[in-house]
Amino acid sequence: MSNQPKIAVIGAGVVGLCTAKNLQDQGFSVTLFDQQGIAEKCSKGNAGHFATEQVFPLAQASLLKKLPGMLFNPNGPLRIDWRYLYKAFPWFFRFVCNMRKAKLTENTNALKALNEPALSAYKTLLGDQDFTDLITLNGSLLTFEDTPESDIEKLYQQYKQHNVAVKWLKGKSVFSIEPNLDKRVKNALLFTDVGHSINPYHLCQHIFSLFHRAHGEFQQVGIKAIQTTDQNIALTTSDNTTHQFDKVIICTGAWSKSLTSQLGFNVPLDTERGYHAMIKNQSTLSRPVASAERQFIITPMSEGLRLAGTVEFAGLDAPENHHRATMLLKHAKALLSGIDEKPPFDTWMGCRPSLPDSLPVIGRSPKHRNVYFGFGHQHLGLTQAAITAKLLTQLCSGEVPSLDLTPYRIDRF
């Protein structure tokens, strides 16, 4: 062990966990750092959807005409805290700039490049049996209630053009696979090569257990400072202890800005605060079901049904806005028959790390030979964690990455 290159992975969310495990599998000595513990932030309460079909960036011109209706609807999918708007304005300006046709095409291709090998990367990371036990491959549905079929046709063809495996279901064919959907659902797109986790927190804990059993080290402390030389990395922790490593990988999600700033980068990272409501002891679906009009998703899990998918811009530190979670119950009752009027449920809030082009930062620092990044995966952290880990491990091993990492470089902004 003493002769192995020593690598620090900062951040024990799903991206950091997959990265630590993959590095360990390739012979590196890995220490994982996280002040909060294992998967205690965004990875704990996500929708559990391996959304490989989501190859289209959020920054699309068609969104602009929908924004007023979203913002002024208290039960809509988007909320901006007006006290936070002045801080978020530079992010939104960059977001709009990414709506240009050329940028949309580039960003779509970059998302597709990450999503296509995403599940196979998990299979390699977990092994065949764990993959089968932990990830359910039963596809997902995108439902439509009153969207014109001409619009559905256009979207359907866009998915087909990007080689997304999809079937268009109409009328009774929708209810043949999900009979508990409400009859107001008229159409659905079935994405066949999509998976979900019935407990994403358990998935993360399992990956950590594999890492820990193979002598991976975990320290539940924060990182205050990073000092780099050509030879090594010195990390100063929140308890004022200094640790020496050969390389460091920053996988700290929405909290990555302070560390990247220390290293000389001004990354336009913000947080899309996401909420879920967990309806306990209900299992009326066999796959994730999203609503095109309501912009949320229901995922069947071991404890019941998880409702998720809203977006709130209010920064990292604002308290949880309970209404953003509870309003999902109204949408669920409209979409799914048999939902109790007042079911037992829990709510949760997590901070998605969001960049204005919908792409993560993956790669080696252009300013440091031994610093690497894997953060900013927005709504696709669970989906892209294992492929991100594979790419970072290839870089740390001196291999040519299996994907061109140019679209994900940290200095692209």
N, C-alpha and C positions, 0 to 999 in steps of 0.2 A: 504493500500500500504506500510506503514512504517514497517509492520511486515514481509513482503515478503523478502526472500533472494535477495540481490542485486548483479546482474551480469553485468559485462562490456563485451561487444562484440566489439573487435577492428577490423575494416574492414567492410565497407558497400557495398562490392560486393555481388553477388548473394548468396554465401555461408554464409557470415555474416548476410545478410538480412533474409534468411530462418532460420538461427539459432536464431536470435533475436526474430523473430515471433513465432517460435516453443516454445522457452523458455517462452515467454509471455503467450502463450496459456496454459502452464502448471503452471501458477501462479507465476512466477518469476518477479521481478522488474528489467527491462533491460534498460541499457544505451548503445547506439550504438555510436562508435567513428569512424570518417574518415575525414582526412584532406581535401580530394578532393571533398567530397560530396557523394551523393547516386549513386552508380553504374557508376562512372565516369571513371573507368579504363577498365580492361579486360571484365567485364560484359556488358559494353555498346555496344561493336561492335563485339561480337562473332557470330558464324555462325547460332545460333538459333536452333541448332540440338540437340535434346535429344537422344544422340547416345548410346542407351542401347545395340546395337549390337556390339559395340567396346570393346570386352572382351579380345582382344589380345594385350599384351604390345608392345610398339614400339621397345624394345630391342630384336630383333630376328636375328639369325645368317644369315638368307637370306638377310638381309639388307646390309651386308658388301659388297657383290659383286655389289650392286646397287649404293653405295656411290660415287665412282669416277664419274659416269655419272651424278648423281645429282649435285655434287659440281661444275662440270665444265660446266654445262648447265646454262646460265644466266637466263633462264626462268624455271629452275627446281624448285622442291618443297623445297629444302634445300639450305641455304646459311650460311657460316661461315665467319664472318669478321676475316681475318687473324691476325689483330692487337689484337683480343680478344682471339685467340686460346690458348695462354699460360694460360690464366685464366680458360678457359673452359676444358683444358686437364684433370684435375682430375675427372670432371664430366663424360667426355667421357670414361675414363678408367673404372669407375664404371658401366657405361652404357653397355660396352662390357662384363663385368663380369656377368651382368644379362642375357646374352644370353645363358648361360649354360642351358641345358635341364631341370634340376631340378628346377632352379630358374624360368625359363619360365613357367613351370607348376604351381608353387606356385603363381606367379604373375597373371597368367591368372585366376586361381580360385579366387584370391582376387578381381580382377576387376569384375568378373562375380557376386560375392557376393554383391557388391555394386550396380551394374547395374540392376540386376533382380528386386529389389523392388523400383527402383528409381522413376518411374512414379506414382506408388501407394502412395509413400511418398508425392509427390506433390499434389495428390488428397486429401489426408488427410490435408495437410497444407493449401490448398486454399479453400477446400470445393468443392462440386460437380459442382455448377454453375460456379464459377470462373475458375475451372479447364477446363471445357468445353469451356468457352469463351476465355481463354488465351493460351491453348495448343491444337494444331491441331494434331489429331491422324490419319495420312494418310500414315504412313510408309515412307520409303526412298529407293532410288535406288543407287546401286553401279554399274556403267557401265563399259563395256570392249569394246575396239575397236579392238585391234590386239593381245590380250592375248590368247594363245592357250587354247582350251577347256579343255585339260587335266589339266592345271593349275587351271582353274576355278572349275573344278570338285573337285580337291583337297581342294580348299578353301571352296567350298560349303559343303563338307563333314565335314570339321573342324567346321564350324558353327553349323551344325546339331548335331555333337557330343557334343557340349556345349549348346544344347537346345536353340539355337537362332532361333526364328521363321523366316524362310527364304524360298523364292521360286526362282527357277532359270527360268528366262525368256529368250527366244531365238527369234531372228528375229522379225517377225511381232508382237509377243506378247509384246515386249518392247514398240513398238509405239502405241499399243492399249491403254496404260495407260498414256504415255507421247508422244503424236504425234509430238511435236516440236523438239525432239532430232534429231541430225544429223544422216544421214543414215550410217555414218561410225561406229556407235554403233552397235555391232553384238550380244552382250549378256548383261544381267544385273542380279544382285541379288536384289530381292525385300525383304526388311526387313519389315515385316507387323506390328510388335509391337513397332514401333518407332514413336516419335512425333517431332514437331517443333513449334517454336514461330514465329509469323509474326512480332514481335517487342520485342526482348529480353530486351531492355532498358525499354520499357513500362511495361513489366512483373515485372522487378525489382522495378520500381516506384510504381506499384500497391501493391506489397508485403510491401513496406515501408509505403504506405498510410494506409494499414490495421494495421500495427504496431503502427503508429503514432496516429491513431484515437482511439486506445485502450490505450492511454496515455504512449506509449513508448517514451523515451527521445533520442534525437539525438544531438550530439555535433560535429560540423565541426572543429575539431582540431586534430593535430597529437599527438601521444604518444611518449614522449622522454625517459621515464624510467619506469621500473616496479620494485617495491620492495615488497617482499613477507614475510609474517610471517605465522605461523600456524593458526592465527585468521583471517587475512584479507589481502587484496591487496591494495597497494598504487600506483596509476598511476599519473605520472607527465606529463602534457600536454605541447604542444609546446608554450603555453602562460604562462608557469610556474605556473599553478594551479595544486594542488594535490587533487585527488578524492579517496575516500575509497570504496572498494567493498568487498563482500564476496568471489566472484570468478571472474576469467577473462578467456575469450576465445579468442585466437589469430586466426583471419581469414583474414590475410593481404596478402594472395596470394604471388606474386613474391617479395613482400617487407617484408616477414616474417623473413628473416635471421637476421636482426639487433636485433629484439626483442627476438628471440630464443637464440641468442648469449649471450644476457644479462642474460638469465636464465641458461646458462651453457651448451648449446647444439651446436654442430658443424654439421649443417644439410647441405648436399650437394645440396643445392637449386640453380638452375639457371633459366634463363628465355628463353623460346622459343617465340621470338617475332612473333606475327601473324599479318597479314594484311587483310584488305578487300577492295574491290571496290564495291560500291553500284550503280547499273544501275537503274536509276529512271524511273518510269512509264512503266515498263515492267512486265508482269505477264503471262509468257508462260509456267510455270510449276505448278504442283499441289502438289508437295512434294520436299524435298531436294534430289538433284541428285549429287552424287560424281563420280569422274573419277578415276578408278584404275590406269591408265597409267599416267595421268596428276597430280594426287595427289592434287586435290582441290575439293571444293564442291560449288554448287549453291543452295541457299535457297530462295524460294519465300516469300517475306515479304510485309508488307502493303505499303511500299514506292517503291517497285520494286524488283529487283533480287540482292541478296547479294552474292558476290563471295569471298570465303575465303579458308584458309587451308594451307598456306605456313608456313615455319619455317625459322627463322633467329636467329643465335647466335651472338649477338653483345653487350649484357649487357643491363642494365636498362636505361642507360643515353644517348646512342648514338641517334643521330637524326633519324627521319623516313627516310627510304630508299624508295622513291616514286616508283621506278621501281618494287619493290616487290608487290605492289598493282596493278599497271597499266598492268603488264604482264598477270594478270589474265583475262583481257579482251580478249586477243588473245586465251587463252584456252577456254573461254566461247563461242567465235564465232565459234571455231572448234567443240564444243560439242553440241551447241544449234542453231537451225536455227532461222533466224529472228533477230539476234543481230545486231544493227546498227554499222556501221564502227566507228563512233565517237559519241557514245551515251552520254547524260549528266550523269555524275557520280561523286561520292564523294569517297575519300579514307580515310583510318583510320589505325592506328597501335596500338596494345595492347600487353602487356607482360604476357604470360602464365606462371604460376609457375610450374616449371618442376623438378621432381626428377628422378634419373637414372633408377629406377625400374618401372616407370609409375604408381606408387601408391601414393595416398595422405598420409598426416600425419593426423590421426584422433585419438584422445584419450586424456587421462589425463597424465600430466607430471609425470614421475617416480621420480622426485626430489621435487615436490611441491604438496601439497594436494588440492590446490585450483586453479590450472592453467590447462587449457585445450587447445587443438590445433585442428584446422580444416583448413588446407591449403595444397597447392601442388597438385591440382587436374589436372594439365597439360591441355589436350584437353577436359576434361570431367567435368569442373567446373559447367556448367549449368546442365548437366545430373545428377551429384551426389550431388547437393547442398541440396536438401530436405532430402535425406536419411542421409547425413552427419549431418544435423540439428537434425534429429530424434535421431541419436546415441549420439550426444553430450548432448542433453536434457535428455536422459536416464541416462547418466553418472552423470550429475549435480543433478538429482533427486535421486541418490543412487540406481537406478535400474540396473539389469544385462542387458547389451546391447543385442539387438536382433541379432547382428552379433558378431562373434569373432573378436576383434579389434587387435589381435596380429600382423597380417601382416602390419598394418598401424601405429605401434608405432613409436615414434620419435627417439628412441635409437636403431633402427634396423640396422643402418649403421655402 
